[in-house]
Amino acid sequence: MPPGFVSGLPAGQGWAQIGELALALVLSAAIGLEREIRHKSAGLRTHTLVGFAAALIILVSKYGFGDVLGPHVRLDPSRVAAGIVSGIGFIGGGLIFVRRDMVRGLTTAAIVWLTAAVGMAAGAGLWLLAVLVTAGHFLVVFGLTPLAARLPRSKYAPSRLRLAYRSGRGALREALARCTSRGFTVSELSVEDRGDHDDPRVVSVWLSVHGTGPVNELAALLSEIEGVVAVSSDDANVPRE
């Protein structure tokens, strides 16, 4: 009986291939669910579609050209698979952006690339490798993120703080003094907003600071200054997915 469900169908359309597609769907959906819960730019649907499509492309490269093979026709199935690796870069590139000299989305782009690899492994019938790499993904995002947050900071690595304060009370001058007292150097100060509609006296500025101490503790210290409305951190050294 031919490999297909019905006599006459090409090879590669049996239960084994359906199972490989289903495995790719489940594993890539599991990765995407973790991204969706963390509210990342690429979530459940993106990762599921990437892994599912990668598995299908692998199956097409394995079985899709059997009807054109002959004595004078030779095909390299790996060429189609190699196109996934380069093609997925377009999606990854769209997830990476630069804001205020800080790169965002690198980890998310890498995970999209990993999801494509999981789908390729599932489509190639390497189910054990696909499952192990999916498990490795969760190990990295849940195990290494807290570890990276505990690593010592470099004094040369910049961190950014957004400071909103009421003008005329010396809050900015006091904030700069407290940064210096805590061992931080302010290398850049830029005004973001000179007043909002609710209170025109509120000014928002960005501070680029360098230091080895915890930025969150510095932010908490600045929030205690009289006249400071809000302090938020946009730290480039905090691990982000």
Residue frames relative to the residue before (quaternion, step in Angstrom):
aa qw qx qy qz dx dy dz
M 1.0000 0.0000 0.0000 0.0000 0.00 0.00 0.00
P 0.5216 -0.6502 0.4400 0.3339 3.64 -0.86 0.85
P 0.6368 -0.5667 0.3661 0.3732 3.60 -1.17 0.53
G 0.6225 0.5536 -0.3582 0.4215 3.63 1.11 -0.45
F 0.6751 -0.4840 0.3595 0.4252 3.55 -1.31 0.07
V 0.7812 0.2041 -0.0844 0.5839 3.54 1.04 -0.85
S 0.5934 -0.5819 0.4178 0.3671 3.53 -1.07 0.72
G 0.7521 0.3595 -0.2788 0.4768 3.56 -0.84 1.00
L 0.5740 0.5731 -0.3986 0.4280 3.60 1.18 -0.31
P 0.5524 -0.6118 0.4385 0.3582 3.60 -1.06 0.65
A 0.6199 -0.5291 0.4235 0.3955 3.54 -1.28 0.35
G 0.7118 0.4614 -0.3260 0.4174 3.55 -1.24 0.44
Q 0.6689 0.4596 -0.3150 0.4920 3.60 1.21 0.32
G 0.4100 0.7112 -0.4607 0.3372 3.52 1.01 0.90
W 0.7523 -0.3896 0.2801 0.4515 3.53 -1.34 -0.12
A 0.5964 0.5730 -0.3724 0.4211 3.60 1.06 -0.63
Q 0.6893 0.4668 -0.2855 0.4749 3.58 0.92 -0.86
I 0.6104 0.5347 -0.3475 0.4698 3.58 1.09 -0.68
G 0.6463 0.5185 -0.3111 0.4655 3.57 1.04 -0.80
E 0.6466 0.5119 -0.3233 0.4641 3.58 1.01 -0.76
L 0.6399 0.5052 -0.3199 0.4827 3.58 1.02 -0.75
A 0.6526 0.5124 -0.3169 0.4595 3.58 0.96 -0.83
L 0.6350 0.5211 -0.3296 0.4653 3.59 1.00 -0.78
A 0.6452 0.5088 -0.3198 0.4718 3.58 0.95 -0.85
L 0.6382 0.5340 -0.3221 0.4515 3.58 0.99 -0.81
V 0.6920 0.4818 -0.2810 0.4583 3.58 0.86 -0.96
L 0.6982 0.4796 -0.2866 0.4476 3.58 0.81 -0.97
S 0.6816 0.4683 -0.2978 0.4769 3.59 0.89 -0.86
A 0.6193 0.5288 -0.3446 0.4671 3.59 1.11 -0.61
A 0.6210 0.5372 -0.3393 0.4589 3.59 1.07 -0.71
I 0.6499 0.4895 -0.3130 0.4900 3.57 1.00 -0.80
G 0.6783 0.4990 -0.2944 0.4520 3.57 0.90 -0.89
L 0.6088 0.5571 -0.3570 0.4377 3.58 1.07 -0.64
E 0.6334 0.5162 -0.3259 0.4755 3.57 1.02 -0.76
R 0.6529 0.4986 -0.3086 0.4794 3.59 1.01 -0.79
E 0.6515 0.5224 -0.3150 0.4510 3.57 1.00 -0.82
I 0.6430 0.5235 -0.3244 0.4553 3.58 0.96 -0.81
R 0.7134 0.4249 -0.2469 0.4996 3.58 1.08 -0.69
H 0.4219 -0.7501 0.4299 0.2731 3.57 1.32 0.21
K 0.2627 0.7685 -0.5333 0.2364 3.55 0.86 1.01
S 0.6773 -0.5280 0.3343 0.3883 3.55 -1.26 0.44
A 0.7329 0.2377 -0.1758 0.6128 3.60 1.18 -0.51
G 0.0649 -0.8551 0.5141 -0.0157 3.56 -0.45 1.19
L 0.8607 -0.1307 0.1021 0.4814 3.51 -1.18 -0.74
R 0.7198 0.4577 -0.2781 0.4416 3.60 0.70 -1.00
T 0.6575 0.5240 -0.3240 0.4337 3.58 0.91 -0.89
H 0.7049 0.4620 -0.2770 0.4615 3.58 0.79 -1.01
T 0.6362 0.5295 -0.3361 0.4494 3.58 0.99 -0.78
L 0.6807 0.4835 -0.2917 0.4667 3.56 0.90 -0.90
V 0.6309 0.5349 -0.3425 0.4456 3.60 0.98 -0.76
G 0.7066 0.4558 -0.2727 0.4676 3.60 0.79 -0.97
F 0.6490 0.5244 -0.3111 0.4550 3.57 1.00 -0.85
A 0.6771 0.4850 -0.2878 0.4728 3.58 0.94 -0.90
A 0.6291 0.5375 -0.3411 0.4459 3.58 0.99 -0.77
A 0.6420 0.5166 -0.3243 0.4645 3.58 1.00 -0.79
L 0.6543 0.5076 -0.3173 0.4622 3.58 0.95 -0.84
I 0.6440 0.5194 -0.3317 0.4533 3.59 0.93 -0.81
I 0.6315 0.5189 -0.3369 0.4674 3.58 1.01 -0.75
L 0.6599 0.5005 -0.3100 0.4668 3.58 0.94 -0.83
V 0.6287 0.5181 -0.3338 0.4742 3.58 1.03 -0.74
S 0.6639 0.5062 -0.3112 0.4541 3.58 0.95 -0.82
K 0.6779 0.4890 -0.2906 0.4657 3.58 1.16 -0.62
Y 0.8399 0.2147 -0.0538 0.4956 3.57 0.87 -0.98
G 0.6019 0.6624 -0.3354 0.2942 3.57 1.14 -0.47
F 0.7516 0.3870 -0.2132 0.4897 3.59 1.19 -0.29
G 0.3156 0.7889 -0.4819 0.2139 3.54 1.20 0.39
D 0.6629 0.5327 -0.3145 0.4218 3.60 1.09 -0.62
V 0.6983 0.4484 -0.2852 0.4796 3.60 1.18 -0.22
L 0.4933 0.6651 -0.4328 0.3564 3.56 1.24 -0.09
G 0.1435 0.7774 -0.6010 0.1175 3.54 -1.11 0.73
P 0.7613 -0.3731 0.2500 0.4676 3.56 -1.25 -0.08
H 0.7802 0.3176 -0.1645 0.5132 3.57 1.04 -0.72
V 0.6554 0.4683 -0.3092 0.5055 3.61 1.24 0.21
R 0.0338 0.7817 -0.6204 0.0539 3.55 -0.73 1.09
L 0.1294 -0.8002 0.5846 0.0346 3.54 -0.95 0.95
D 0.2664 -0.7321 0.6054 0.1630 3.53 -1.22 0.62
P 0.3062 -0.7930 0.4913 0.1897 3.64 -0.16 1.19
S 0.6153 0.5792 -0.3574 0.3978 3.59 1.08 -0.59
R 0.5530 0.6187 -0.4053 0.3836 3.62 1.15 -0.40
V 0.6445 0.4991 -0.3235 0.4804 3.60 1.02 -0.73
A 0.6521 0.5124 -0.3143 0.4620 3.58 0.96 -0.84
A 0.6368 0.5359 -0.3337 0.4425 3.58 1.00 -0.77
G 0.6043 0.5726 -0.3592 0.4218 3.58 1.12 -0.57
I 0.5746 0.5795 -0.3880 0.4284 3.59 1.14 -0.49
V 0.6514 0.5478 -0.3180 0.4177 3.55 0.89 -0.97
S 0.7234 0.4052 -0.2466 0.5016 3.58 0.90 -0.89
G 0.6584 0.5361 -0.3203 0.4200 3.59 0.98 -0.77
I 0.6369 0.5352 -0.3390 0.4394 3.57 1.03 -0.70
G 0.5264 0.6431 -0.4031 0.3832 3.57 1.24 -0.32
F 0.5919 0.5688 -0.3736 0.4319 3.60 1.12 -0.54
I 0.6570 0.4782 -0.3124 0.4921 3.57 1.01 -0.76
G 0.6590 0.5128 -0.3116 0.4535 3.56 0.92 -0.87
G 0.6474 0.5262 -0.3194 0.4495 3.55 0.99 -0.81
G 0.6545 0.5173 -0.3140 0.4533 3.55 1.09 -0.66
L 0.6598 0.5092 -0.3067 0.4597 3.58 1.21 -0.39
I 0.6586 0.4886 -0.3008 0.4869 3.57 1.26 -0.36
F 0.1097 0.7878 -0.6002 0.0844 3.55 -0.85 0.93
V 0.3553 -0.7242 0.5586 0.1930 3.52 -1.25 0.51
R 0.0173 0.7835 -0.6194 0.0465 3.52 -0.89 0.99
R 0.8393 -0.0820 0.0121 0.5373 3.54 -0.67 1.14
D 0.7053 -0.4944 0.2398 0.4479 3.55 0.84 1.11
M 0.6212 0.5039 -0.3599 0.4803 3.60 1.18 0.45
V 0.3471 -0.7441 0.5404 0.1839 3.54 -0.91 0.98
R 0.0944 -0.7929 0.6018 0.0146 3.55 -0.89 1.02
G 0.7945 0.3852 -0.2451 0.4004 3.54 -1.25 0.49
L 0.3927 0.7387 -0.4820 0.2603 3.61 1.20 0.11
T 0.6752 0.4908 -0.3015 0.4607 3.58 0.89 -0.91
T 0.6387 0.5205 -0.3280 0.4622 3.58 0.97 -0.82
A 0.6516 0.5046 -0.3168 0.4696 3.60 0.95 -0.83
A 0.6464 0.5148 -0.3216 0.4624 3.58 1.01 -0.78
I 0.6607 0.4995 -0.3149 0.4635 3.59 1.02 -0.76
V 0.5912 0.5331 -0.3694 0.4793 3.60 1.09 -0.57
W 0.6378 0.5167 -0.3123 0.4782 3.57 1.01 -0.82
L 0.6495 0.5088 -0.3074 0.4740 3.59 0.98 -0.85
T 0.6328 0.5323 -0.3339 0.4525 3.59 0.99 -0.80
A 0.6265 0.5201 -0.3335 0.4752 3.57 1.02 -0.74
A 0.6494 0.5098 -0.3193 0.4652 3.58 0.99 -0.78
V 0.6230 0.5248 -0.3380 0.4714 3.60 1.04 -0.74
G 0.6581 0.5014 -0.3093 0.4689 3.58 0.94 -0.83
M 0.6340 0.5234 -0.3295 0.4641 3.58 1.01 -0.77
A 0.6586 0.5048 -0.3134 0.4617 3.59 0.93 -0.87
A 0.6530 0.5048 -0.3159 0.4679 3.58 0.98 -0.83
G 0.6725 0.4976 -0.2977 0.4599 3.58 0.93 -0.83
A 0.6775 0.4773 -0.2860 0.4811 3.56 1.15 -0.61
G 0.5565 -0.6262 0.3869 0.3854 3.58 1.27 -0.03
L 0.5283 0.6119 -0.4154 0.4171 3.60 1.26 0.14
W 0.0348 -0.8685 0.4944 0.0064 3.56 0.70 1.14
L 0.6331 0.5380 -0.3473 0.4349 3.60 1.00 -0.72
L 0.6559 0.4965 -0.3111 0.4759 3.59 0.96 -0.83
A 0.6382 0.5329 -0.3305 0.4466 3.58 0.98 -0.80
V 0.6681 0.4883 -0.2966 0.4767 3.58 0.96 -0.87
L 0.6681 0.5074 -0.3087 0.4482 3.59 0.91 -0.88
V 0.6595 0.4919 -0.3165 0.4721 3.61 0.96 -0.79
T 0.6195 0.5247 -0.3477 0.4691 3.59 1.04 -0.67
A 0.6461 0.4977 -0.3121 0.4874 3.58 0.99 -0.81
G 0.6349 0.5317 -0.3254 0.4565 3.57 1.05 -0.74
H 0.5844 0.5730 -0.3643 0.4442 3.56 1.10 -0.64
F 0.6978 0.4617 -0.2781 0.4719 3.58 0.83 -0.96
L 0.6010 0.5512 -0.3537 0.4581 3.57 1.11 -0.63
V 0.6785 0.4953 -0.2919 0.4573 3.57 0.94 -0.88
V 0.7375 0.4436 -0.2613 0.4371 3.58 0.71 -1.05
F 0.7440 0.3827 -0.2276 0.4981 3.59 1.07 -0.66
G 0.7317 0.4335 -0.2428 0.4667 3.59 1.09 -0.62
L 0.7504 0.4115 -0.2299 0.4633 3.57 0.89 -0.89
T 0.5545 0.6209 -0.4013 0.3820 3.61 1.13 -0.48
P 0.6844 0.4413 -0.3127 0.4890 3.67 0.80 -0.81
L 0.6250 0.5409 -0.3451 0.4446 3.59 1.05 -0.70
A 0.6650 0.5009 -0.3050 0.4623 3.58 0.92 -0.89
A 0.6345 0.5383 -0.3341 0.4426 3.59 1.07 -0.69
R 0.6957 0.4725 -0.2675 0.4703 3.59 1.17 -0.54
L 0.4885 0.6619 -0.4400 0.3600 3.59 1.22 -0.14
P 0.5480 -0.6253 0.4300 0.3519 3.63 -1.01 0.68
R 0.4382 -0.7026 0.5067 0.2397 3.52 -1.04 0.84
S 0.4199 -0.6649 0.5532 0.2748 3.51 -1.20 0.55
K 0.4770 -0.6836 0.4690 0.2920 3.56 -0.93 0.85
Y 0.6457 0.5163 -0.3220 0.4614 3.59 1.24 -0.28
A 0.5844 0.5799 -0.3771 0.4242 3.58 1.23 -0.26
P 0.3465 -0.7654 0.5014 0.2068 3.63 -0.69 1.02
S 0.1202 -0.7363 0.6590 0.0956 3.50 -1.30 0.50
R 0.2591 -0.7770 0.5572 0.1364 3.55 -1.11 0.66
L 0.0993 -0.7738 0.6251 0.0254 3.53 -1.05 0.91
R 0.2248 -0.7417 0.6169 0.1374 3.53 -1.02 0.84
L 0.0829 -0.8144 0.5738 -0.0262 3.52 -0.63 1.22
A 0.0727 -0.7771 0.6249 0.0184 3.56 -0.78 1.08
Y 0.0950 0.8088 -0.5660 0.1286 3.57 -0.66 1.10
R 0.4856 -0.6303 0.5203 0.3099 3.53 -1.33 0.36
S 0.4269 -0.7298 0.4789 0.2362 3.53 -0.73 1.11
G 0.7436 0.4257 -0.3077 0.4138 3.51 -1.28 0.49
R 0.6858 0.4703 -0.2931 0.4718 3.60 1.22 0.06
G 0.5209 -0.6682 0.4013 0.3481 3.59 1.23 0.12
A 0.3212 0.7840 -0.4858 0.2149 3.57 1.21 0.36
L 0.6556 0.5121 -0.3251 0.4497 3.59 0.93 -0.81
R 0.6455 0.5183 -0.3233 0.4585 3.57 0.94 -0.83
E 0.6627 0.4904 -0.3018 0.4788 3.58 0.99 -0.82
A 0.6280 0.5384 -0.3385 0.4486 3.60 1.03 -0.73
L 0.6572 0.4996 -0.3112 0.4709 3.57 0.95 -0.83
A 0.6389 0.5233 -0.3235 0.4618 3.58 1.03 -0.77
R 0.6764 0.4847 -0.3014 0.4655 3.59 0.96 -0.79
C 0.5928 0.5479 -0.3676 0.4618 3.59 1.08 -0.59
T 0.6708 0.4966 -0.2931 0.4664 3.56 0.94 -0.91
S 0.6658 0.5138 -0.3075 0.4452 3.58 0.95 -0.85
R 0.6921 0.4516 -0.2691 0.4946 3.57 1.17 -0.51
G 0.5991 -0.6069 0.3467 0.3906 3.60 1.23 0.18
F 0.5408 0.5989 -0.4105 0.4247 3.58 1.23 0.38
T 0.2454 -0.7457 0.6035 0.1395 3.52 -1.15 0.74
V 0.2772 -0.7514 0.5779 0.1566 3.56 -0.83 0.99
S 0.1357 -0.8335 0.5340 0.0421 3.57 -0.40 1.23
E 0.8037 0.0965 -0.0402 0.5858 3.59 1.17 -0.39
L 0.0157 -0.7671 0.6413 -0.0015 3.53 -1.10 0.77
S 0.0483 0.8015 -0.5919 0.0705 3.56 -0.71 1.08
V 0.3963 -0.7116 0.5341 0.2268 3.54 -1.00 0.90
E 0.2479 -0.7782 0.5639 0.1221 3.56 -0.80 1.06
D 0.7984 -0.0452 0.0908 0.5935 3.58 0.91 -0.92
R 0.2604 -0.7856 0.5464 0.1281 3.56 -0.86 0.98
G 0.8089 -0.1001 0.0399 0.5779 3.56 1.06 0.63
D 0.2094 -0.7692 0.5884 0.1355 3.56 -1.10 0.68
H 0.7035 -0.4821 0.3209 0.4119 3.53 -1.30 0.12
D 0.6529 0.5205 -0.3216 0.4465 3.58 1.08 -0.62
D 0.7919 -0.0212 0.0499 0.6082 3.58 0.95 -0.85
P 0.2817 -0.8016 0.5012 0.1638 3.61 -0.23 1.19
R 0.6065 0.5676 -0.3623 0.4227 3.59 1.21 -0.24
V 0.5806 0.5884 -0.3780 0.4170 3.62 1.22 -0.26
V 0.1080 -0.7867 0.6078 0.0101 3.56 -0.81 1.11
S 0.1746 -0.7772 0.5975 0.0925 3.58 -0.98 0.86
V 0.0010 -0.7952 0.6049 -0.0417 3.55 -0.85 1.01
W 0.3252 -0.7008 0.5980 0.2133 3.52 -1.33 0.46
L 0.1335 -0.7759 0.6136 0.0613 3.56 -0.94 0.95
S 0.1817 -0.7500 0.6268 0.1075 3.57 -0.90 0.94
V 0.0191 -0.8343 0.5481 -0.0557 3.57 -0.37 1.26
H 0.1861 -0.7488 0.6285 0.0987 3.53 -1.26 0.65
G 0.3489 0.7216 -0.5440 0.2482 3.56 -0.90 0.92
T 0.5050 -0.6707 0.4652 0.2806 3.55 -1.28 0.35
G 0.5761 0.6121 -0.3748 0.3912 3.59 1.22 -0.21
P 0.6512 -0.5083 0.3833 0.4130 3.59 -1.30 0.21
V 0.4236 -0.7203 0.4930 0.2421 3.56 -0.77 1.04
N 0.6296 0.5476 -0.3495 0.4262 3.58 1.03 -0.68
E 0.6316 0.5111 -0.3363 0.4762 3.58 1.10 -0.62
L 0.6255 0.5209 -0.3359 0.4739 3.56 1.06 -0.71
A 0.6422 0.5216 -0.3229 0.4597 3.58 0.97 -0.82
A 0.6477 0.5059 -0.3185 0.4723 3.58 1.00 -0.81
L 0.6418 0.5227 -0.3242 0.4579 3.60 1.02 -0.75
L 0.6741 0.4889 -0.2989 0.4661 3.57 0.96 -0.83
S 0.6264 0.5592 -0.3441 0.4202 3.58 1.06 -0.63
E 0.6321 0.5474 -0.3286 0.4391 3.57 1.22 -0.39
I 0.5099 0.6528 -0.4222 0.3682 3.60 1.25 -0.21
E 0.4981 -0.6550 0.4823 0.3005 3.54 -0.98 0.85
G 0.7632 0.3198 -0.2662 0.4945 3.56 -0.80 1.03
V 0.5808 0.5599 -0.3806 0.4520 3.59 1.26 -0.27
V 0.2897 -0.7814 0.5343 0.1413 3.56 -0.75 1.09
A 0.7968 -0.1194 0.1205 0.5799 3.59 0.89 -0.92
V 0.0905 -0.7544 0.6479 0.0533 3.53 -1.26 0.62
S 0.0494 0.7864 -0.6136 0.0510 3.57 -0.86 0.97
S 0.3430 -0.7459 0.5435 0.1747 3.53 -1.16 0.69
D 0.0896 -0.7550 0.6478 0.0474 3.53 -1.09 0.81
D 0.0521 0.8705 -0.4850 0.0663 3.50 1.01 1.02
A 0.3704 -0.7459 0.5168 0.1984 3.56 -0.75 1.08
N 0.6973 0.4825 -0.2808 0.4495 3.61 1.18 -0.34
V 0.4924 0.6133 -0.4592 0.4130 3.57 1.22 0.16
P 0.4680 -0.6809 0.4623 0.3220 3.64 -0.71 0.92
R 0.0263 -0.8029 0.5953 -0.0141 3.59 -0.85 0.94
E 0.3442 -0.7585 0.5223 0.1830 3.56 -1.02 0.80
